[in-house]
Amino acid sequence: MNIKPLADRVLVLPAPAEEKTIGGIIIPDSAKEKPLKGSVIAIGNGTKDEEMVVKPGDTVLYGKYAGTEIELDGEKYLIMRQSDILAIL
């Protein structure tokens, strides 16, 4: 994959949603809760006002509605600003 986020953007691979069952009923994908953590795949160069703190390979926590979902090579990723990341695990 050849993608390079610009400025203070970060490409994140979300952790898979947990499979939950309730009394033998399997919850469909559309009802699963969106994961709030993932792995950093690529980062931009930052801006003159904000240097990049995260690095590829970091596991991060982000807000529930953070980022824009994109699909590359059949895999779903999120691209977001570094400021949308809440913590590095």
C-alpha positions in Angstrom: 0.0 0.0 0.0 1.4 3.4 -1.0 -0.5 6.1 0.9 1.0 9.1 2.6 -1.3 11.3 4.7 -0.7 15.0 4.4 0.1 17.6 7.1 -1.2 16.4 10.6 -3.3 13.5 9.3 -2.9 9.9 10.5 -4.0 6.7 8.8 -5.4 4.2 11.4 -6.4 0.5 11.0 -9.3 0.1 13.5 -9.3 -2.9 15.8 -11.9 -5.5 14.8 -15.3 -5.0 16.5 -16.0 -7.6 19.2 -18.4 -10.3 18.3 -21.2 -10.3 20.8 -24.1 -12.7 21.3 -27.1 -12.2 23.5 -28.8 -15.4 24.5 -27.6 -17.2 21.4 -28.6 -14.3 19.1 -25.7 -13.0 17.0 -25.6 -9.2 16.6 -25.3 -8.2 12.9 -22.4 -6.1 11.7 -24.6 -3.0 11.4 -25.5 -3.1 15.1 -21.9 -3.7 16.4 -20.4 -0.9 18.3 -17.6 1.0 16.4 -14.2 0.2 17.9 -12.4 3.1 19.6 -8.8 1.9 19.2 -6.6 1.0 16.3 -3.1 0.8 15.0 -1.3 3.7 13.3 -0.3 2.7 9.7 1.1 6.0 8.3 1.5 9.6 9.4 1.9 13.0 7.7 4.8 15.3 8.2 3.0 17.6 10.6 2.6 21.3 10.4 4.8 24.2 11.5 2.5 24.6 14.5 2.1 20.9 15.4 4.8 18.2 15.3 3.7 14.6 14.9 3.7 12.7 18.3 2.3 9.4 17.1 4.4 7.1 14.9 3.5 4.0 12.7 2.9 1.0 14.9 1.4 2.9 17.8 -1.9 1.7 19.2 -4.2 4.7 19.8 -7.6 5.6 21.3 -9.7 8.0 19.3 -13.2 9.5 19.6 -16.3 7.6 18.5 -17.0 9.8 15.5 -13.4 10.7 14.6 -12.0 10.5 11.2 -13.2 9.5 7.7 -13.6 5.9 6.7 -11.8 4.9 3.6 -11.3 1.5 1.9 -8.0 0.4 0.4 -7.3 -3.0 -1.0 -10.5 -4.4 0.6 -9.5 -3.2 4.1 -11.3 -0.4 6.0 -9.1 2.4 7.4 -9.7 5.7 9.2 -7.9 8.9 8.2 -8.0 11.6 10.9 -6.2 14.6 12.3 -3.6 13.9 15.0 -5.7 16.1 17.3 -8.6 13.5 17.1 -6.4 11.0 18.8 -7.1 10.9 22.6 -4.3 8.7 23.8 -1.4 6.3 22.8 -1.6 2.9 24.5 
